[in-house]
Amino acid sequence: MSRIQLQGLTRRFGAVTAVDDIGLDVADGEFLVLLGPSGCGKSTLLRMIAGLLPPSEGRLWLDDTEITHLPPQRRDVAMVFQSYALYPHLSVARNIGFPLRTRKRPRAEIKAKVAEVAATLGLTDLLDRKPRELSGGQRQRVALGRALVRDPGAFLMDEPLSNLDAKLRAGTRAEIAGLHRRLRATTVYVTHDQVEAMTMATRIALLNEGRLEQLGTPSEVYDAPASVFAATFLGSPAMNVVDTTVRAVDGTLVAEAEGLRLSLGIDADIPDRPVRLGVRPEHLTLTSAGGQGIRAVVTAVENLGSEEVAHCDTGVSVRGPRPLGVVPGEAVTLSARPEHLHLFDHDSGRRLAWQAASVPQPV
């Protein structure tokens, strides 16, 4: 497998900048997920890596070879598309072996390699079938097999599970993750589905309006979001974010707003400062009305099976094991431990890093 490096990669469509100055270093054997909402530039970025779109600016390397201006067929990468792109008139075996036939490999070599890939993907009993005789999950495995048979330096996958129903997505997601663990294949995977990103990635590159918002492991991106955007994109329900003022009370910082008072557990003495306070729904605890915390009234309770989500009139949501023990119309106080509170700059939305007894700085 191979290492992929991107330096200042930019793509413009007229006056619109779809990808803006992206720099990434995808390690050999890594599973990097490009995550973000529709229109954030993730598929455009993947297509530039594949050579299907030329960059407006920037450079690309595969291992030590610069591939910025190489045509797709000369790049040692294999792409798996959202639409599968299988040949309907060819059998599964011939679909998988097609890249080798175009390279005029010996027939015996093609047959052996197709058999090996089919065994890896559980397709051995389906080799004589046509795509129309397969389920959606089976077709996606054939598309993966056609990429795998080439032994490429890297795999590029553009939302390959988006056409599958929820059950098939879960099963195929597990298959792709298991395949990566076995083969240690360098993979760049595009999705807007946070579950796919959290369960499959070794690292997540979160994109927002063409720019790299945050890069890190799934735990880092979820537990220490770099911005309000990152905080609210990951998680279901999303992180609660409220406008507050941080002030020192008896040498300890607290966040305050109307109906809200939470200790930050930080000893410091700084001037009052407006910030945006974040806390994930699963980190809030429901208590009876009164006391320090967020005072609210429950407006709805959703039953999710093993869990419930309570929505409150303040716009704050709470998630926990069922039953939460509250009903709509009930007044409650929500509390959270200081280590579960996140602070963001009021204007830029960037995460604030606090140093003992000093003014916080965005990171």
C-alpha positions, 0 to 999 in steps of 0.5 A: 500500500501507499502514502498519499500527500496533499499540499495546498489542494484547491479546486475552483468552479468559476467564482466558486471555490469547492476545495480550499487549500487542503493539506493532508498526509494519509499514512500507509495503511490508514483508513481516512474518512472525508466527512462533511455535509453535502456540498462541502467539497469531499467528493471533489477532493476525492476526484482530484486524488483519483485524477478525474478532476485537475486541481486549480492549485496544489500538488499530490504525491503517491509515495515519493511520486508526484501525481498532480498531473498524471492521468487517472490510468497512470495513478496506482489507485482504484476507485469505488463509486456510489453507483457500483458502475458494474457492466450488466452484461458481464458475469461477476467473475468477468466484472471483477477481472475486467481491470486485469484483462485491460492490462492484458494479464495472462488468463490463468493469472486472472482466474487465480486472482479473481478466485482469491478476491471472490473468496475474500469477499464471500463471492465465490458462489456468485461468480457466474451470476449477472449484476441484475441477479444480485442484491445491493450488498452483493453488487457493492462487494463486486465493485469492491472486488473489481478495485481489490483485484488490481492490488492498487496503492490506495483505494478511493471510495465515494459514498459506496454505501449510500444506495443500500438500506439501513440493514445492508449498510450496517453489514457492508460497513462491517465487511469493509472495515474487516477487509481493511483490518486484514489487508491494511489497505490505504483507503480514502473514504467519502461519506456524509454519514457520521456513523460510518465515519466513527465506526470505520475511520482511523482518522476523520478529516471533517470538511466545511465549505471546502476547508478542513475544519478538523483532523483527528481520530474519531475519539478526538473529533467527538470528544474535543471538537475544534469548533462549534461546527464540528461539535454540532455535526457529530452526535445524535442529537447534536451537542447542545450549544448555548450562549453564556458569559464566563465570569470568576466567582470566588476565584472559580470560573462559572458559565452563566446565562438566564436560567443557567449556571454551571461551574467550569472547575477552573481556578482563574480570575479573568474579566467577564467574557461571552462564550458559547458553551457546549455539552453533549446530550449524554453528559447531562443529568436530569434532576428535579427543579432547583439547584445549580445547572440549566433550568428547563421544561421538558417538551417531548420525550423520544423512545429510542428503544434502549434509550430516551431523548428528552427535548427541553424548551431551552433548545437543550436535549438530554439522552440516557438509558430508558426510562429517563423518568420525565414527562412533557411539561415537567420542570427539571434542572440539567447538570453536567460535570466540568470535564464534559463542558466545552467552550468556544469563542463567541465570534469565531466558534473555535474551541477555547484552550484554557491555561491556568489563570490566563486568558483563553485562546482559540485553537 
